[in-house]
Amino acid sequence: MTTDLLAEIRSFLTETGLAPSRFGRLAANDPHLVSDLESGRSPTFRKAEAIRRFMSGYQGSRFDRVAEIAA
């Protein structure tokens, strides 16, 4: 599960341009989340589901939305 979740997170980071620490802070209130997962930490099922919910509901920052509207 951790490798699948980590692959999903890496893809999400590439698509959104979020820094790993920013992602961790937003998704789980843990700026070390991504580096800890890369080091072998296994999230609980509940934590993994919360991270996936965050990614599926992410709308971008307000600056991203302003840039889209201005374009």
MMTF fields as JSON, N, C-alpha, C and O atoms, coordinates in Angstrom:
{
  "mmtfVersion": "1.0.0",
  "mmtfProducer": "UNKNOWN",
  "numBonds": 283,
  "numAtoms": 284,
  "numGroups": 71,
  "numChains": 1,
  "numModels": 1,
  "chainsPerModel": [1],
  "groupsPerChain": [71],
  "chainIdList": ["A"],
  "bondAtomList": [4, 2, 8, 6, 12, 10, 16, 14, 20, 18, 24, 22, 28, 26, 32, 30, 36, 34, 40, 38, 44, 42, 48, 46, 52, 50, 56, 54, 60, 58, 64, 62, 68, 66, 72, 70, 76, 74, 80, 78, 84, 82, 88, 86, 92, 90, 96, 94, 100, 98, 104, 102, 108, 106, 112, 110, 116, 114, 120, 118, 124, 122, 128, 126, 132, 130, 136, 134, 140, 138, 144, 142, 148, 146, 152, 150, 156, 154, 160, 158, 164, 162, 168, 166, 172, 170, 176, 174, 180, 178, 184, 182, 188, 186, 192, 190, 196, 194, 200, 198, 204, 202, 208, 206, 212, 210, 216, 214, 220, 218, 224, 222, 228, 226, 232, 230, 236, 234, 240, 238, 244, 242, 248, 246, 252, 250, 256, 254, 260, 258, 264, 262, 268, 266, 272, 270, 276, 274, 280, 278],
  "bondOrderList": [1, 1, 1, 1, 1, 1, 1, 1, 1, 1, 1, 1, 1, 1, 1, 1, 1, 1, 1, 1, 1, 1, 1, 1, 1, 1, 1, 1, 1, 1, 1, 1, 1, 1, 1, 1, 1, 1, 1, 1, 1, 1, 1, 1, 1, 1, 1, 1, 1, 1, 1, 1, 1, 1, 1, 1, 1, 1, 1, 1, 1, 1, 1, 1, 1, 1, 1, 1, 1, 1],
  "groupList": [{"groupName": "MET", "atomNameList": ["N", "CA", "C", "O"], "elementList": ["N", "C", "C", "O"], "formalChargeList": [0, 0, 0, 0], "bondAtomList": [1, 0, 2, 1, 3, 2], "bondOrderList": [1, 1, 2], "singleLetterCode": "M", "chemCompType": "L-PEPTIDE LINKING"}, {"groupName": "THR", "atomNameList": ["N", "CA", "C", "O"], "elementList": ["N", "C", "C", "O"], "formalChargeList": [0, 0, 0, 0], "bondAtomList": [1, 0, 2, 1, 3, 2], "bondOrderList": [1, 1, 2], "singleLetterCode": "T", "chemCompType": "L-PEPTIDE LINKING"}, {"groupName": "ASP", "atomNameList": ["N", "CA", "C", "O"], "elementList": ["N", "C", "C", "O"], "formalChargeList": [0, 0, 0, 0], "bondAtomList": [1, 0, 2, 1, 3, 2], "bondOrderList": [1, 1, 2], "singleLetterCode": "D", "chemCompType": "L-PEPTIDE LINKING"}, {"groupName": "LEU", "atomNameList": ["N", "CA", "C", "O"], "elementList": ["N", "C", "C", "O"], "formalChargeList": [0, 0, 0, 0], "bondAtomList": [1, 0, 2, 1, 3, 2], "bondOrderList": [1, 1, 2], "singleLetterCode": "L", "chemCompType": "L-PEPTIDE LINKING"}, {"groupName": "ALA", "atomNameList": ["N", "CA", "C", "O"], "elementList": ["N", "C", "C", "O"], "formalChargeList": [0, 0, 0, 0], "bondAtomList": [1, 0, 2, 1, 3, 2], "bondOrderList": [1, 1, 2], "singleLetterCode": "A", "chemCompType": "L-PEPTIDE LINKING"}, {"groupName": "GLU", "atomNameList": ["N", "CA", "C", "O"], "elementList": ["N", "C", "C", "O"], "formalChargeList": [0, 0, 0, 0], "bondAtomList": [1, 0, 2, 1, 3, 2], "bondOrderList": [1, 1, 2], "singleLetterCode": "E", "chemCompType": "L-PEPTIDE LINKING"}, {"groupName": "ILE", "atomNameList": ["N", "CA", "C", "O"], "elementList": ["N", "C", "C", "O"], "formalChargeList": [0, 0, 0, 0], "bondAtomList": [1, 0, 2, 1, 3, 2], "bondOrderList": [1, 1, 2], "singleLetterCode": "I", "chemCompType": "L-PEPTIDE LINKING"}, {"groupName": "ARG", "atomNameList": ["N", "CA", "C", "O"], "elementList": ["N", "C", "C", "O"], "formalChargeList": [0, 0, 0, 0], "bondAtomList": [1, 0, 2, 1, 3, 2], "bondOrderList": [1, 1, 2], "singleLetterCode": "R", "chemCompType": "L-PEPTIDE LINKING"}, {"groupName": "SER", "atomNameList": ["N", "CA", "C", "O"], "elementList": ["N", "C", "C", "O"], "formalChargeList": [0, 0, 0, 0], "bondAtomList": [1, 0, 2, 1, 3, 2], "bondOrderList": [1, 1, 2], "singleLetterCode": "S", "chemCompType": "L-PEPTIDE LINKING"}, {"groupName": "PHE", "atomNameList": ["N", "CA", "C", "O"], "elementList": ["N", "C", "C", "O"], "formalChargeList": [0, 0, 0, 0], "bondAtomList": [1, 0, 2, 1, 3, 2], "bondOrderList": [1, 1, 2], "singleLetterCode": "F", "chemCompType": "L-PEPTIDE LINKING"}, {"groupName": "GLY", "atomNameList": ["N", "CA", "C", "O"], "elementList": ["N", "C", "C", "O"], "formalChargeList": [0, 0, 0, 0], "bondAtomList": [1, 0, 2, 1, 3, 2], "bondOrderList": [1, 1, 2], "singleLetterCode": "G", "chemCompType": "PEPTIDE LINKING"}, {"groupName": "PRO", "atomNameList": ["N", "CA", "C", "O"], "elementList": ["N", "C", "C", "O"], "formalChargeList": [0, 0, 0, 0], "bondAtomList": [1, 0, 2, 1, 3, 2], "bondOrderList": [1, 1, 2], "singleLetterCode": "P", "chemCompType": "L-PEPTIDE LINKING"}, {"groupName": "ASN", "atomNameList": ["N", "CA", "C", "O"], "elementList": ["N", "C", "C", "O"], "formalChargeList": [0, 0, 0, 0], "bondAtomList": [1, 0, 2, 1, 3, 2], "bondOrderList": [1, 1, 2], "singleLetterCode": "N", "chemCompType": "L-PEPTIDE LINKING"}, {"groupName": "HIS", "atomNameList": ["N", "CA", "C", "O"], "elementList": ["N", "C", "C", "O"], "formalChargeList": [0, 0, 0, 0], "bondAtomList": [1, 0, 2, 1, 3, 2], "bondOrderList": [1, 1, 2], "singleLetterCode": "H", "chemCompType": "L-PEPTIDE LINKING"}, {"groupName": "VAL", "atomNameList": ["N", "CA", "C", "O"], "elementList": ["N", "C", "C", "O"], "formalChargeList": [0, 0, 0, 0], "bondAtomList": [1, 0, 2, 1, 3, 2], "bondOrderList": [1, 1, 2], "singleLetterCode": "V", "chemCompType": "L-PEPTIDE LINKING"}, {"groupName": "LYS", "atomNameList": ["N", "CA", "C", "O"], "elementList": ["N", "C", "C", "O"], "formalChargeList": [0, 0, 0, 0], "bondAtomList": [1, 0, 2, 1, 3, 2], "bondOrderList": [1, 1, 2], "singleLetterCode": "K", "chemCompType": "L-PEPTIDE LINKING"}, {"groupName": "TYR", "atomNameList": ["N", "CA", "C", "O"], "elementList": ["N", "C", "C", "O"], "formalChargeList": [0, 0, 0, 0], "bondAtomList": [1, 0, 2, 1, 3, 2], "bondOrderList": [1, 1, 2], "singleLetterCode": "Y", "chemCompType": "L-PEPTIDE LINKING"}, {"groupName": "GLN", "atomNameList": ["N", "CA", "C", "O"], "elementList": ["N", "C", "C", "O"], "formalChargeList": [0, 0, 0, 0], "bondAtomList": [1, 0, 2, 1, 3, 2], "bondOrderList": [1, 1, 2], "singleLetterCode": "Q", "chemCompType": "L-PEPTIDE LINKING"}],
  "groupTypeList": [0, 1, 1, 2, 3, 3, 4, 5, 6, 7, 8, 9, 3, 1, 5, 1, 10, 3, 4, 11, 8, 7, 9, 10, 7, 3, 4, 4, 12, 2, 11, 13, 3, 14, 8, 2, 3, 5, 8, 10, 7, 8, 11, 1, 9, 7, 15, 4, 5, 4, 6, 7, 7, 9, 0, 8, 10, 16, 17, 10, 8, 7, 9, 2, 7, 14, 4, 5, 6, 4, 4],
  "groupIdList": [1, 2, 3, 4, 5, 6, 7, 8, 9, 10, 11, 12, 13, 14, 15, 16, 17, 18, 19, 20, 21, 22, 23, 24, 25, 26, 27, 28, 29, 30, 31, 32, 33, 34, 35, 36, 37, 38, 39, 40, 41, 42, 43, 44, 45, 46, 47, 48, 49, 50, 51, 52, 53, 54, 55, 56, 57, 58, 59, 60, 61, 62, 63, 64, 65, 66, 67, 68, 69, 70, 71],
  "secStructList": [7, 2, 2, 2, 2, 2, 2, 2, 2, 2, 2, 2, 2, 2, 2, 2, 7, 7, 7, 2, 2, 2, 2, 2, 2, 2, 2, 2, 1, 7, 6, 6, 2, 2, 2, 2, 2, 2, 6, 6, 7, 7, 7, 7, 2, 2, 2, 2, 2, 2, 2, 2, 2, 2, 2, 2, 2, 7, 7, 7, 7, 2, 2, 2, 2, 2, 2, 2, 2, 2, 7],
  "xCoordList": [0.82, 0.0, 0.858, 0.535, 1.937, 2.768, 3.366, 3.423, 3.817, 4.421, 3.386, 3.694, 2.154, 1.092, 0.77, 0.656, 0.623, 0.317, 1.441, 1.184, 2.657, 3.798, 3.823, 4.118, 3.517, 3.451, 2.342, 2.52, 1.209, 0.104, 0.516, 0.222, 1.193, 1.638, 2.644, 2.54, 3.604, 4.61, 3.953, 4.317, 2.995, 2.272, 1.506, 1.506, 0.866, 0.124, 1.053, 0.713, 2.212, 3.176, 3.647, 3.81, 3.865, 4.278, 3.185, 3.459, 1.946, 0.822, 0.543, 0.213, 0.671, 0.291, 1.442, 1.222, 2.671, 3.82, 4.012, 4.841, 3.247, 3.417, 4.742, 5.172, 5.375, 6.574, 6.142, 5.058, 6.962, 6.599, 6.246, 5.307, 6.986, 6.688, 5.35, 4.604, 5.048, 3.761, 2.613, 1.588, 2.802, 1.79, 1.527, 0.377, 2.588, 2.434, 1.717, 0.879, 2.05, 1.408, -0.083, -0.913, -0.421, -1.823, -2.623, -3.761, -2.028, -2.755, -2.864, -3.868, -1.834, -1.803, -1.243, -0.978, -1.064, -0.475, 0.894, 1.257, 1.646, 2.952, 3.905, 3.873, 4.747, 5.643, 6.673, 7.316, 6.837, 7.801, 7.148, 7.811, 5.863, 5.11, 5.78, 6.039, 6.061, 6.594, 7.968, 8.229, 8.838, 10.175, 10.095, 10.866, 9.172, 9.003, 8.491, 8.947, 7.561, 7.063, 8.189, 8.311, 9.001, 10.136, 11.153, 11.882, 11.204, 12.126, 11.544, 12.197, 10.322, 9.746, 8.601, 8.046, 8.233, 7.108, 5.827, 5.585, 5.028, 3.75, 2.617, 2.5, 1.781, 0.662, -0.442, -0.544, -1.254, -2.428, -3.389, -3.279, -4.324, -5.334, -6.098, -6.353, -6.457, -7.198, -6.409, -6.964, -5.111, -4.258, -4.126, -4.191, -3.943, -3.823, -5.102, -5.04, -6.246, -7.519, -7.689, -8.205, -7.267, -7.352, -6.461, -6.849, -5.282, -4.368, -4.99, -4.933, -5.579, -6.226, -7.428, -7.652, -8.196, -9.319, -8.811, -9.401, -7.714, -7.141, -6.756, -7.08, -6.075, -5.633, -6.821, -6.79, -7.846, -8.992, -9.789, -10.433, -9.754, -10.501, -9.693, -10.222, -8.408, -7.528, -7.956, -8.143, -8.107, -8.53, -7.405, -7.619, -6.239, -5.143, -5.208, -6.184, -4.176, -4.156, -5.006, -5.373, -5.315, -6.098, -5.319, -5.924, -3.989, -3.18, -3.311, -3.305, -3.431, -3.643, -4.964, -5.036, -6.003, -7.325, -7.33, -7.961, -6.651, -6.572, -5.869, -6.293, -4.809, -4.075, -4.946, -4.88, -5.766, -6.652, -7.715, -8.031, -8.262, -9.295, -8.717, -9.374, -7.496, -6.862, -6.457, -6.311, -6.275, -5.799, -6.851, -6.585],
  "yCoordList": [-1.195, 0.0, 1.251, 2.217, 1.257, 2.458, 2.823, 4.001, 1.818, 2.134, 2.696, 3.602, 2.172, 2.718, 4.144, 5.025, 4.376, 5.712, 6.675, 7.801, 6.252, 7.111, 7.452, 8.589, 6.484, 6.752, 7.751, 8.633, 7.618, 8.561, 9.962, 10.945, 10.047, 11.342, 11.969, 13.156, 11.204, 11.75, 12.278, 13.347, 11.541, 11.989, 13.279, 14.207, 13.329, 14.518, 15.717, 16.814, 15.518, 16.61, 17.126, 18.332, 16.224, 16.619, 17.43, 18.453, 16.963, 17.649, 19.019, 19.961, 19.134, 20.374, 21.335, 22.535, 20.826, 21.675, 21.97, 22.803, 21.289, 21.488, 20.896, 19.855, 21.554, 21.001, 19.874, 19.943, 18.85, 17.744, 18.194, 17.672, 19.147, 19.597, 20.33, 20.172, 21.116, 21.829, 20.827, 20.958, 19.826, 18.785, 18.097, 17.951, 17.681, 16.995, 17.84, 17.345, 19.111, 20.022, 20.157, 20.134, 20.299, 20.466, 19.171, 19.189, 18.056, 16.787, 16.128, 15.48, 16.288, 15.528, 16.32, 15.759, 17.612, 18.443, 17.911, 17.951, 17.41, 16.801, 17.135, 16.463, 18.151, 18.526, 17.459, 17.555, 16.455, 15.386, 14.138, 13.117, 14.215, 13.051, 12.351, 11.149, 13.078, 12.451, 11.851, 10.714, 12.587, 12.037, 10.831, 9.882, 10.866, 9.705, 8.494, 7.375, 8.699, 7.59, 7.038, 5.825, 7.926, 7.491, 6.709, 5.874, 6.973, 6.276, 4.978, 4.28, 4.66, 3.389, 3.461, 2.425, 4.651, 4.776, 4.274, 4.56, 3.542, 3.048, 3.803, 3.786, 4.466, 5.188, 4.22, 3.115, 4.644, 3.844, 3.903, 4.77, 2.972, 2.981, 4.303, 4.896, 4.753, 6.01, 7.186, 8.041, 7.236, 8.333, 8.273, 9.302, 7.074, 6.924, 7.383, 8.055, 7.026, 7.453, 8.964, 9.579, 9.565, 11.023, 11.717, 12.738, 11.171, 11.737, 11.636, 12.59, 10.492, 10.315, 11.256, 11.799, 11.449, 12.396, 13.811, 14.557, 14.169, 15.488, 15.65, 16.666, 14.665, 14.766, 14.839, 15.602, 14.066, 14.073, 15.367, 15.764, 16.022, 17.263, 18.529, 19.632, 18.381, 19.561, 20.465, 20.013, 21.727, 22.71, 23.665, 24.565, 23.484, 24.414, 25.582, 25.761, 26.36, 27.536, 28.64, 28.581, 29.626, 30.741, 31.46, 32.06, 31.417, 32.047, 31.289, 31.901, 29.962, 29.169, 29.549, 29.708, 29.695, 30.03, 31.426, 31.641, 32.371, 33.731, 33.703, 34.391, 32.927, 32.836, 32.229, 32.66, 31.228, 30.611, 31.601, 31.659, 32.371, 33.344, 34.439, 34.889, 34.868, 35.941, 35.509, 36.35, 34.223, 33.736, 33.782, 33.404],
  "zCoordList": [0.0, 0.0, 0.0, -0.692, 0.754, 0.851, -0.502, -0.853, -1.272, -2.568, -3.528, -4.301, -3.494, -4.338, -3.932, -4.784, -2.643, -2.147, -2.497, -2.922, -2.326, -2.637, -4.125, -4.493, -4.979, -6.419, -6.733, -7.573, -6.067, -6.259, -5.822, -6.503, -4.691, -4.176, -5.13, -5.438, -5.597, -6.524, -7.791, -8.283, -8.315, -9.496, -9.204, -10.014, -8.059, -7.648, -7.525, -7.968, -6.932, -6.774, -8.128, -8.313, -9.065, -10.402, -11.091, -11.719, -10.965, -11.609, -11.003, -11.723, -9.704, -9.025, -8.806, -8.638, -8.804, -8.522, -7.045, -6.677, -6.195, -4.75, -4.29, -4.787, -3.353, -2.72, -1.78, -1.2, -1.623, -0.729, 0.69, 1.291, 1.218, 2.583, 2.648, 3.614, 1.643, 1.589, 1.472, 2.141, 0.611, 0.46, 1.795, 2.209, 2.459, 3.735, 4.763, 5.516, 4.79, 5.743, 5.433, 6.342, 4.151, 3.766, 3.914, 4.383, 3.514, 3.492, 4.855, 5.155, 5.688, 6.941, 8.118, 9.18, 7.928, 8.978, 9.407, 10.583, 8.412, 8.679, 7.531, 6.5, 7.683, 6.595, 6.234, 5.189, 7.074, 6.806, 6.219, 6.041, 5.921, 5.455, 4.278, 4.342, 3.216, 1.995, 2.266, 1.875, 2.921, 3.189, 4.122, 3.979, 5.069, 5.953, 5.176, 5.412, 4.265, 3.441, 2.569, 2.397, 2.025, 1.2, 2.029, 1.493, 3.321, 4.221, 4.773, 5.549, 4.374, 4.783, 5.771, 6.138, 6.211, 7.14, 6.468, 5.296, 7.195, 6.682, 7.36, 8.585, 6.564, 7.167, 7.576, 7.043, 8.516, 8.854, 7.671, 6.803, 7.655, 6.598, 6.618, 5.57, 7.801, 7.943, 7.397, 6.706, 7.703, 7.221, 5.693, 5.021, 5.154, 3.699, 3.002, 1.973, 3.551, 2.967, 3.054, 2.121, 4.151, 4.304, 3.268, 2.7, 3.027, 2.034, 0.644, -0.132, 0.329, -0.979, -1.134, -2.216, -0.066, -0.126, -0.389, -1.17, 0.27, 0.046, -1.424, -2.04, -1.984, -3.374, -4.332, -5.297, -4.079, -4.998, -4.907, -5.878, -3.765, -3.599, -3.773, -3.633, -4.08, -4.164, -5.306, -6.436, -5.006, -5.998, -6.397, -7.209, -5.847, -6.113, -5.161, -4.433, -5.177, -4.305, -4.904, -6.077, -4.12, -4.65, -5.739, -6.627, -5.693, -6.727, -8.039, -9.107, -7.975, -9.175, -9.828, -11.047, -9.021, -9.56, -10.162, -11.197, -9.55, -10.091, -11.439, -12.368, -11.565, -12.824, -13.919, -15.07, -13.573, -14.561, -15.026, -16.214, -14.106, -14.448, -15.338, -16.277, -15.046, -15.799, -17.201, -18.089, -17.408, -18.72, -19.794, -20.936]
}
